[in-house]
Amino acid sequence: MRISLTKAALLSPAFARTASAFLLSTPAPSSLLSPTTATTATYPSFFHPNPTPTTTTTRRMMFGGMNSEDMPPITRIGKDAMTEILEDVANGGREESGYVVIDVRGVDEINFTGKLGEDVETLPLPYIMQAGALNLEEEEFEEQFGFAKPQLDETLVFTCKAGIRSMTACQVAAMAGYTNLINYDGGADEWFSR
């Protein structure tokens, strides 16, 4: 149950006190807890039935159960860097450049705007997440998606519409064992803007 305590406080102070007390007294499921990542927050007194501030500590794991310390770094780039990467891939191919550029938008979105470049592969995010595409055997991957499965030592460059789905793809790729990850933050919105 998600509650905006700020909105609730504006609408009904009694509801906000009740919701706040519930949220503070309900422990998080142990499967979501990580002993290494802790966040401490002090809530303003107007959220509590008593006026003294309360401090609570929560522990969180990254998407998919990976600790944030175990996550390889994800490089975030803009349009200029993406242009250079696409030029490297166009001039030297995937083997020489070491890059695999993957657009995780849906096929309909790509058909509407076009690809960022001829060497950009299409692998929609649902296939990466639900079908476990990056965990498939090489032959099965190529048969299903029409291009060679990226090797663990290659640099994966993900792009989407605005950098959000591509960041998720980077996280999923990290969980599949990839360590050289780049997210193009601007995505197609930035790429195709004037």
C-alpha positions as CSV (number, residue, x, y, z in Angstrom):
1,M,0.0,0.0,0.0
2,R,1.6,3.3,-1.1
3,I,0.5,6.4,0.7
4,S,1.6,10.0,0.1
5,L,1.9,11.1,3.7
6,T,2.2,14.7,2.7
7,K,-1.1,14.6,0.8
8,A,-2.7,12.6,3.6
9,A,-1.5,15.2,6.2
10,L,-3.0,18.0,4.2
11,L,-6.3,16.2,3.9
12,S,-6.6,14.7,7.3
13,P,-4.1,15.0,10.2
14,A,-5.7,12.1,12.0
15,F,-5.3,9.8,8.9
16,A,-1.6,10.9,8.6
17,R,-0.9,10.0,12.3
18,T,-2.6,6.6,11.8
19,A,-0.7,5.9,8.5
20,S,2.6,7.1,9.9
21,A,2.2,4.9,13.0
22,F,1.4,1.9,10.8
23,L,4.3,2.5,8.5
24,L,6.7,2.9,11.4
25,S,5.5,-0.2,13.2
26,T,5.4,-2.5,10.2
27,P,8.8,-4.3,9.6
28,A,10.0,-4.8,6.1
29,P,10.0,-8.4,4.9
30,S,13.4,-10.1,5.7
31,S,13.8,-11.0,2.0
32,L,14.2,-7.3,1.2
33,L,16.7,-6.6,3.9
34,S,20.4,-6.2,3.2
35,P,22.8,-6.1,6.1
36,T,25.2,-3.8,4.2
37,T,22.9,-1.0,3.0
38,A,21.2,1.2,5.6
39,T,19.3,4.4,5.4
40,T,18.4,6.4,8.4
41,A,15.5,8.9,8.2
42,T,14.1,11.3,10.8
43,Y,10.5,12.1,10.2
44,P,9.0,15.5,11.0
45,S,6.9,15.6,14.2
46,F,3.6,16.3,12.4
47,F,3.6,12.7,11.0
48,H,3.6,11.2,14.5
49,P,1.0,10.9,17.1
50,N,3.5,12.2,19.6
51,P,5.5,15.4,18.9
52,T,9.0,13.9,19.4
53,P,10.9,13.0,16.2
54,T,11.5,9.3,15.5
55,T,14.4,7.8,13.7
56,T,14.0,4.6,11.8
57,T,16.5,2.5,9.9
58,T,15.6,0.5,6.8
59,R,17.9,-1.8,4.7
60,R,17.5,-2.2,1.0
61,M,18.8,-4.3,-1.7
62,M,19.2,-3.3,-5.3
63,F,16.7,-4.4,-7.9
64,G,16.9,-8.2,-8.2
65,G,18.5,-8.8,-4.8
66,M,22.0,-7.4,-5.6
67,N,23.7,-5.3,-3.0
68,S,24.7,-1.8,-4.2
69,E,28.3,-2.6,-3.3
70,D,28.3,-5.6,-5.6
71,M,26.9,-3.6,-8.5
72,P,29.5,-2.7,-11.2
73,P,29.7,1.0,-12.1
74,I,27.3,2.2,-14.7
75,T,28.7,5.0,-16.8
76,R,26.1,7.6,-17.8
77,I,26.7,9.5,-21.1
78,G,25.2,12.3,-23.1
79,K,24.7,12.8,-26.8
80,D,28.3,13.8,-27.6
81,A,29.7,10.6,-26.1
82,M,27.0,8.5,-27.8
83,T,27.8,10.0,-31.1
84,E,31.5,9.0,-30.6
85,I,30.5,5.4,-29.6
86,L,28.3,5.1,-32.7
87,E,31.1,6.4,-34.9
88,D,33.5,3.9,-33.4
89,V,31.1,1.0,-34.0
90,A,30.4,2.2,-37.5
91,N,34.1,2.5,-38.4
92,G,35.5,-0.6,-36.6
93,G,32.5,-2.8,-36.0
94,R,31.6,-4.5,-32.8
95,E,34.8,-6.5,-32.6
96,E,37.2,-3.6,-33.0
97,S,35.3,-1.1,-30.9
98,G,34.3,-3.4,-28.1
99,Y,30.8,-1.9,-28.0
100,V,27.4,-3.5,-28.3
101,V,24.8,-0.7,-28.6
102,I,21.3,-2.0,-27.7
103,D,18.0,0.0,-27.9
104,V,15.6,-1.4,-25.3
105,R,12.5,0.5,-26.7
106,G,9.7,-1.5,-28.2
107,V,9.7,-2.2,-31.9
108,D,6.8,0.1,-32.5
109,E,8.7,3.0,-30.8
110,I,11.7,2.4,-32.9
111,N,9.6,2.2,-36.1
112,F,8.1,5.6,-35.2
113,T,11.3,7.5,-34.6
114,G,13.9,5.3,-36.3
115,K,17.1,3.8,-34.9
116,L,19.9,5.9,-33.5
117,G,22.2,4.3,-36.0
118,E,22.5,1.3,-38.4
119,D,24.7,-0.6,-35.9
120,V,22.2,-0.3,-33.0
121,E,20.6,-3.6,-32.0
122,T,17.0,-3.9,-30.9
123,L,16.3,-5.8,-27.7
124,P,13.1,-4.5,-25.9
125,L,13.4,-4.4,-22.2
126,P,10.6,-7.0,-21.5
127,Y,12.7,-9.6,-23.4
128,I,15.7,-8.7,-21.2
129,M,13.7,-8.9,-18.0
130,Q,11.0,-11.5,-18.5
131,A,12.7,-13.8,-21.0
132,G,16.1,-13.6,-19.4
133,A,17.6,-12.9,-22.7
134,L,21.1,-12.1,-21.3
135,N,21.2,-15.5,-19.6
136,L,20.3,-17.5,-22.8
137,E,22.9,-19.7,-24.5
138,E,24.7,-18.0,-27.4
139,E,22.9,-19.9,-30.2
140,E,19.5,-19.5,-28.7
141,F,20.0,-15.8,-28.1
142,E,21.1,-15.2,-31.7
143,E,18.2,-17.3,-33.0
144,Q,15.6,-15.4,-31.0
145,F,17.0,-11.8,-31.4
146,G,18.9,-11.8,-34.7
147,F,22.4,-10.7,-33.4
148,A,25.2,-12.4,-31.6
149,K,24.9,-12.5,-27.8
150,P,27.1,-9.9,-26.2
151,Q,30.2,-11.4,-24.5
152,L,30.9,-10.6,-20.8
153,D,34.0,-8.6,-21.7
154,E,32.2,-6.4,-24.3
155,T,30.9,-3.0,-23.3
156,L,27.1,-2.8,-23.4
157,V,25.7,0.6,-24.3
158,F,21.9,0.8,-23.6
159,T,19.6,3.4,-24.9
160,C,15.8,3.9,-24.8
161,K,13.4,6.9,-25.0
162,A,14.7,8.9,-22.1
163,G,17.3,6.9,-20.1
164,I,15.0,5.2,-17.6
165,R,14.5,1.8,-19.2
166,S,18.1,1.7,-20.4
167,M,19.2,2.1,-16.7
168,T,17.1,-0.8,-15.8
169,A,18.6,-2.8,-18.6
170,C,22.1,-1.9,-17.2
171,Q,21.1,-3.2,-13.8
172,V,19.7,-6.5,-15.3
173,A,22.9,-6.9,-17.3
174,A,25.0,-6.4,-14.2
175,M,23.0,-9.2,-12.5
176,A,23.8,-11.4,-15.6
177,G,27.5,-10.8,-15.1
178,Y,28.3,-7.9,-17.4
179,T,30.7,-5.4,-15.9
180,N,31.2,-2.8,-18.7
181,L,28.0,-0.9,-18.8
182,I,27.0,2.4,-20.3
183,N,23.6,4.2,-20.1
184,Y,22.8,6.9,-22.7
185,D,20.7,9.2,-20.4
186,G,19.2,11.3,-23.2
187,G,17.8,8.5,-25.2
188,A,15.8,8.9,-28.4
189,D,14.2,12.1,-26.9
190,E,17.5,13.8,-26.9
191,W,18.9,12.1,-30.0
192,F,16.1,13.1,-32.3
193,S,15.6,16.6,-30.9
194,R,17.0,19.5,-32.9
